[in-house]
Amino acid sequence: EGNRVQVAYNYQFGHPKSSALFFPVNAAIAINQGGKEPNAKIAWSSSSKKSLYFTQRNLEELKNEHYATIMFDFVATRDIEKGEEIFIDYGVEWEDAWLKHVENFVPPCEAPCWKSSKFVKAMNNDPYNSSYHTWSTEHFSVCKHESMPRTNDVVIFLVPELKPGHASISETIEFVFRGIGHDNEGFDLAKTAHSRIPCQILRADKEESVFDVVFFTAEVASDQNLRGAKVLRRHRTLPAHDLEFIQKPYRSDMFWKGAFRHEIMIPDDIFPPLWQDLEK
């Protein structure tokens, strides 16, 4: 079961006495927690008249706005050196929640039943380890899109069922190919793939630094006799640097139901009383 609260919640700004949440739409989401030693603070932008206007309106009035863009300024609280990272204070509520999360953290289980994001990333340091080649509930292998062969002689058609006429059409028609069937999850993953395409490792050659793989595609067979067939493309000598192990969608640590979730707190001294619609 995944986390029902989206990870985007961690990047929103809020206040313990308000139901309002503000989501940054620029690089501000990359400014980290500075704890007791921040070098910057947030303030309502003095250059945005609309922001100042909104701070003087209650939440019901804001709801009637077509959109309510409110701007923060990030103000240095001391001299910041070139190349120095910028930090702000996320607030006491955030800090307390984080410390409680760390203190009570318990992983869902130990590897190999659960592969953390760190574990999956480390797989790429040992790509020839055959135990990684079989996909798990957490990870799968992908290959660079530009490495996928385009010629027809490397195509394998996977049909829902083998029919007598199929053998006369092509020798590359299969019901199951090396354990890969028509309903393999790789075809679903391929539908949303772009620069990295799901691929299954068939064989590894460490001496030559190459892999024999098949790419899963979202292609549709053009032959009417192959209606419903799904398409694999085989690359017998894929360079090792074109292959990578990654986590499956929504299976990384940040989507785990026990992952940390908390908004960044806006300081009391700048938060408008008109927005404080909750009892703490």
N, C-alpha and C positions, 0 to 999 in steps of 0.2 A: 504494500500500500504506500502510495506516495504522499508527500506533504500537501495538504489541502490549501495551504497559504502559499501563494506564488513567491518566488525568490525576489521579485520586484518590490515586495513589501519592505525589504531591507534597505532600499534606496529612497524611500519616501520620508518626508519630513512631517512631523506631527507634534502634538502636545497632549499630555495626560488628561487635560481637562477639555479636550475638543475632539469632535468626530471628524474634523477636516484633516485631509492628508494632501501633501503637495509632492508631486513627482518631478524631479529634475529632467530636463530634456536636452541637456548638454553634458560636457565633461565634468560637471560638478559631482556626478555620481562616483567619480574616481577619488574624491578627497576622503582620506581615511581618518579614523578615530585617533585623536592625539592624547587622550587620557588627561593626565594632569599637566601635560606640557604642550598644549596646542600653540601654534604660531599664527593662527588666524581665527576669525569669528564671523558669524553670519549677521547681516543687517538688511533691513528692507532697502531696496535700491532708491537712493535719493534722486536718481536720474529718470525714474519711471513714475510719472504722475499717476498712471492708472493703478500701479501697485499701492501707492499711498492712498488713493481713493478707496481701493478695496479694503484696506485695513480699517477703514472707518465705516464699513458696512457689515451687518450681521450675516450669518450663514444663509438664512432664508433669502436674503437679497442676492447673495452670490449664486444661489441655485437658479435664479431667474436669468442670469447672464448666459449668453450663447456660449461663451467660453471666458474663463477668468485666468489670464496669464499674469502671474505675480513674480516679480524679479527679486532675487537676493543679490547682495554684494558680499563678496568674501574679502574681509578687511584684515590686513596684516596687523597683528598685535605687537610685533617686534620686527626688527630688520631680518629679512629672509635672504640668505645667500643664494647666488646663482646655482641652480642644480639641486637645491635643497627641497625636500618634499614638503608639501603643505598639509597641515593637520588642523582639524577643528575638534571641538569637544562635542561628542554625541549626546551628552547629558547623563545625569545620575541614573535615571531610569534605564537607559540603554546599558550603562556600565554594570549595574546590579544584575540585569537580566543576563548579560554575557557571562559574568562570573558564576552565576547560578547554573547556567548551561554547561560551562566547563566542569564545574564541580560534580554535576550529576550525570555527565555524559557516559553513556554505555553504548558501544557499537551493537548493531543488530545481531551479529555473530562474528566469529573469527573466520579468517580465510582458511580454506578456499570457498566456504559457502557464501561469503560476501567479499567482493573485491572493491576496495575503496578507490577513489579517484587517483590517489597516489600510487596504489598498487598497479592499476591499469596503465598509468603513464610510464611506470618503471618497466612494464612488459617490453617496451620499445628498445630497452637496453639489451634485450636478449631475444630478438625476433625469431631465432632458429629453434627456440624451445618448443617442441611439438605439443606440449600440454596447453600452450596458448592458442594453437591453431584452430581448435574446436571452440566455436562461440559459446559463451556462457550467458546467463541471464543478465549480466552486467556489461559484457564487452563484445565487440566484434571487430573484424579487420576491414580496412578500407584501403583503396589504391587510388593514386592520382588519376583524375579524369583524363588528362592528356596522354596517359599511358595505355588507355583502353584501345585495343586494336579495332580497326574499322572495316577490314576486309571480310568478305563472306565466308572465306575458308576457315575462319576461327569461330564461327557461330554454332551454337548447340541449341536446338529447339527442345523445350520440355513441354510435352503435351499432357492434358488431364488424363488421357487414356490412349494406349496404343491400338491403332486400327490396322487391319490387313494392308490397306493401301499405303500406309506410311513408309514401309520399307522400300517401296519403289520410288519414293520421292527423294529421299536423302538418307545417307548413312549417319547423319548427325542428329537424328530425331530420337529422343529418349523419353521414357516415362520417369526414370530416376537416373541421374548421372552422379556417380561417386557419392551417393547418399543425399544428393540434392533433388528434391521433388518439386512438382509444379506449385505447391503451396508453401514453399520455403519463405521464411520471413525476410530474406534478403531482397526479394522482389518488392515488398512493401517499403523497405528502407530506401530502395533505389528511387522511388517516386519523388522523394524530397531531397535527393542528393544533388550536389552541384560540383564542387571542386574535388571532392573525395567520394568515390563510388564504393558501395559494399562489394567486397570480393572474398572468395573462399580460397584458402590455401590448399592446394592438392599435394604439393611436394616442395621441399626446401633443399637448396644446394648451397651449403655454407662455403664451400671452396670457391665457387663461382660468384657468390653473393647475389644469387637470383632465386626467384620463386616461380613455381608453376601455379597459376591462379586462374579462376574464372570470375569475371565481372558479372554482377547481377545488373540487369537493365530494365528500363520501363518500356522497351520497344515492343511493338506488336508485329507478329509475323505477317508478311504481305501475301503469302500464298494462301488462297482460299481453302486449300486442303489442310492447312495448319491453323485454322481458326481457333483461337483460344490458347495457342501455344505461347509460352514465355521464352525469352531469349537470354542465353548466357553467351559471353564472349571470352574466349580463352587466350591467355598470354602465358606461354611456356617459359619465358626468360625475363620475367619482370625484375628490374633492378631492385635490390633490397631497400634503397632509399626512397622508393616510390610506394612503399607499404607502411601502414601504421595501424596500431591497435588503439581503439578509442572506446568510450563508454556508449552504451545504447541510449537512445533518447529517454530522458526523464529517469535515468538510472544513476546519475552521478550523485556525489555526496550532497550537493545542494538541494536535491529533490527528495532526499530521504525524509520520512515523516518526523524524524527526530532532529532535523537540521534547524539551526538557529534562525529565528524570525523576530525582528523588532525594528520599528521605525526609528529614525534619527530624531532627536528631540529639539524643538525650537525653544530657545531660552525664555524663561518667564518674563524677563524685562523688556522683550520686544513683541511678545505674543499679545495680540489685541484682545481685550476683555470681551468684546462683542462676539468673538469666535468660541468662547469658552462655554459650550453648551452641555458639558458633562460634569457630573459630580465626581470628584476624585474618590 
